Amino acid sequence: MKTTTVHMVAEVRAKPERAEEVAELFKTFADHIRRQPGCDKVEVFQLSDEPDRFFAFLSFADEQSFVSHLDDRWRQCVVQGAGGLLAERPRRHVMERLT
């Protein structure tokens, strides 16, 4: 049975010398996302053995909430502004729960 909940993983690789800044940015960004209508969950992780790599796991109640998140002006400004901190372009994966 297909659910309407939208799950997403974002993967970010910071420039090694900018990892601490990216960690703080991710924390602030997560707090903002948690306040968005329809956001069910936000978890942010930094890899222990690769501290320049970060992952954010997000869940939204429905497609509309997810699209609103993507269209959020604050999110767009943060993503654009983070460009100088990152080693590569962020990756985003939308997933469907199987179990």
Residue frames relative to the residue before (quaternion, step in Angstrom):
aa qw qx qy qz dx dy dz
M 1.0000 0.0000 0.0000 0.0000 0.00 0.00 0.00
K 0.3460 -0.7632 0.5133 0.1856 3.55 -0.63 1.12
T 0.2786 -0.7637 0.5654 0.1396 3.54 -0.92 0.97
T 0.4697 -0.6749 0.4844 0.2986 3.57 -1.15 0.47
T 0.4820 0.6618 -0.4428 0.3655 3.59 1.24 -0.20
V 0.2234 -0.7635 0.5941 0.1192 3.57 -1.00 0.87
H 0.1180 -0.7831 0.6100 0.0282 3.57 -0.84 1.08
M 0.0116 -0.8063 0.5906 -0.0301 3.53 -0.97 0.86
V 0.1458 -0.7326 0.6556 0.1104 3.53 -1.25 0.62
A 0.1184 -0.7571 0.6389 0.0680 3.53 -0.97 0.93
E 0.1336 -0.7844 0.6037 0.0480 3.55 -0.93 0.95
V 0.0228 -0.8020 0.5953 -0.0431 3.55 -0.82 1.06
R 0.1198 -0.7580 0.6362 0.0790 3.55 -1.06 0.82
A 0.2722 -0.7735 0.5591 0.1223 3.53 -0.65 1.22
K 0.5317 -0.5068 0.5303 0.4234 3.51 -1.29 0.23
P 0.5878 -0.6298 0.3568 0.3613 3.63 -0.77 0.94
E 0.7033 0.4628 -0.2716 0.4662 3.58 0.94 -0.81
R 0.7048 0.4341 -0.2505 0.5020 3.62 1.29 -0.17
A 0.3477 0.7846 -0.4657 0.2159 3.61 1.28 0.08
E 0.6492 0.5169 -0.3353 0.4460 3.62 0.93 -0.78
E 0.6416 0.5181 -0.3184 0.4675 3.58 1.03 -0.77
V 0.6512 0.5040 -0.3112 0.4743 3.56 0.99 -0.84
A 0.6125 0.5453 -0.3511 0.4519 3.60 1.01 -0.75
E 0.6757 0.4792 -0.2922 0.4780 3.60 0.90 -0.87
L 0.6296 0.5300 -0.3249 0.4659 3.56 1.02 -0.78
F 0.6432 0.5229 -0.3121 0.4643 3.60 0.96 -0.88
K 0.6455 0.5184 -0.3254 0.4568 3.61 0.95 -0.83
T 0.6654 0.4915 -0.2950 0.4782 3.58 0.92 -0.91
F 0.6458 0.5262 -0.3051 0.4615 3.55 0.97 -0.91
A 0.6467 0.5209 -0.3211 0.4553 3.60 0.93 -0.86
D 0.6379 0.5235 -0.3285 0.4594 3.59 0.97 -0.81
H 0.6483 0.5114 -0.3110 0.4707 3.58 1.00 -0.82
I 0.6678 0.5089 -0.3044 0.4498 3.59 0.88 -0.95
R 0.6197 0.5689 -0.3421 0.4187 3.60 0.96 -0.80
R 0.6903 0.4722 -0.2729 0.4755 3.58 1.13 -0.60
Q 0.5208 0.6407 -0.4260 0.3699 3.61 1.21 -0.13
P 0.5451 -0.6146 0.4527 0.3467 3.60 -1.00 0.78
G 0.8149 0.2582 -0.2043 0.4769 3.56 -0.94 0.92
C 0.5167 0.6099 -0.4403 0.4088 3.60 1.23 0.00
D 0.2112 -0.8016 0.5522 0.0893 3.57 -0.64 1.14
K 0.8198 -0.0430 0.0884 0.5642 3.57 1.00 -0.78
V 0.0200 0.7456 -0.6661 0.0104 3.51 -1.20 0.76
E 0.0647 0.7632 -0.6401 0.0597 3.56 -0.86 1.02
V 0.1349 -0.7935 0.5922 0.0376 3.55 -0.90 0.98
F 0.0629 -0.8086 0.5847 -0.0170 3.56 -0.91 0.98
Q 0.1682 -0.7219 0.6614 0.1148 3.51 -1.29 0.62
L 0.4500 -0.7009 0.4772 0.2802 3.59 -0.77 0.99
S 0.4871 -0.6871 0.4668 0.2695 3.56 -0.90 0.97
D 0.7671 0.3652 -0.1947 0.4902 3.57 0.92 -0.88
E 0.7393 0.2045 -0.1722 0.6181 3.60 1.33 -0.02
P 0.1284 -0.8678 0.4739 0.0765 3.61 0.41 1.19
D 0.6068 0.5326 -0.3746 0.4559 3.59 1.23 0.01
R 0.6506 0.4855 -0.3172 0.4903 3.63 1.29 0.04
F 0.0745 -0.7960 0.5999 -0.0316 3.51 -0.94 1.07
F 0.1052 -0.7653 0.6324 0.0576 3.53 -1.23 0.64
A 0.1011 -0.7557 0.6433 0.0701 3.54 -1.11 0.74
F 0.1612 -0.7617 0.6237 0.0694 3.55 -0.90 1.02
L 0.0059 -0.8150 0.5768 -0.0549 3.57 -0.65 1.14
S 0.0731 -0.7608 0.6428 0.0526 3.54 -1.20 0.65
F 0.1065 -0.7804 0.6157 0.0249 3.51 -1.01 0.93
A 0.6150 -0.6114 0.3714 0.3317 3.54 -1.05 0.84
D 0.8052 -0.0609 0.0851 0.5837 3.57 1.06 -0.72
E 0.7247 -0.4357 0.3195 0.4277 3.54 -1.35 0.16
Q 0.6380 0.5426 -0.3284 0.4367 3.59 0.95 -0.84
S 0.6521 0.5024 -0.3109 0.4751 3.60 0.96 -0.84
F 0.6474 0.5186 -0.3113 0.4637 3.57 1.01 -0.83
V 0.6581 0.4976 -0.3070 0.4744 3.59 0.91 -0.90
S 0.6263 0.5263 -0.3362 0.4667 3.60 1.01 -0.77
H 0.6179 0.5355 -0.3368 0.4670 3.58 1.05 -0.76
L 0.6809 0.4891 -0.2931 0.4596 3.58 0.87 -0.94
D 0.7043 0.4590 -0.2516 0.4795 3.58 1.11 -0.72
D 0.4398 0.7216 -0.4462 0.2944 3.59 1.27 -0.22
R 0.4589 -0.7160 0.4592 0.2565 3.56 -0.66 1.14
W 0.6296 0.5352 -0.3371 0.4511 3.60 0.98 -0.82
R 0.6376 0.5261 -0.3207 0.4624 3.59 0.98 -0.89
Q 0.6620 0.5133 -0.3078 0.4511 3.57 0.89 -0.92
C 0.6517 0.5103 -0.3132 0.4656 3.59 0.99 -0.82
V 0.6493 0.5106 -0.3189 0.4648 3.60 0.96 -0.85
V 0.6662 0.5030 -0.3089 0.4557 3.58 0.85 -0.96
Q 0.6746 0.4813 -0.3000 0.4725 3.59 0.90 -0.85
G 0.6862 0.5001 -0.2770 0.4499 3.57 0.96 -0.89
A 0.6436 0.5443 -0.3162 0.4354 3.58 1.15 -0.58
G 0.4146 0.7592 -0.4402 0.2407 3.58 1.21 -0.33
G 0.6955 0.4792 -0.2773 0.4579 3.60 0.94 -0.83
L 0.6496 0.5165 -0.3088 0.4646 3.58 1.27 -0.29
L 0.7019 0.5156 -0.2417 0.4279 3.55 1.22 -0.53
A 0.4535 -0.6858 0.5114 0.2499 3.52 -1.17 0.72
E 0.7916 0.0213 0.0077 0.6106 3.57 1.21 -0.53
R 0.6655 -0.4947 0.3769 0.4127 3.53 -1.30 0.26
P 0.4986 -0.6543 0.4691 0.3212 3.63 -0.92 0.84
R 0.2779 -0.7365 0.5929 0.1696 3.55 -1.21 0.58
R 0.1115 -0.7799 0.6141 0.0467 3.54 -1.06 0.77
H 0.0571 -0.7903 0.6100 -0.0060 3.56 -0.90 1.01
V 0.1830 -0.7514 0.6256 0.1022 3.56 -0.78 1.05
M 0.1143 -0.8279 0.5491 -0.0028 3.55 -0.81 1.06
E 0.2729 -0.7124 0.6176 0.1913 3.50 -1.34 0.38
R 0.4435 -0.6974 0.4987 0.2613 3.56 -0.85 0.99
L 0.2619 -0.7772 0.5582 0.1254 3.57 -0.93 0.96
T 0.7924 0.1660 -0.0933 0.5795 3.60 1.11 -0.63
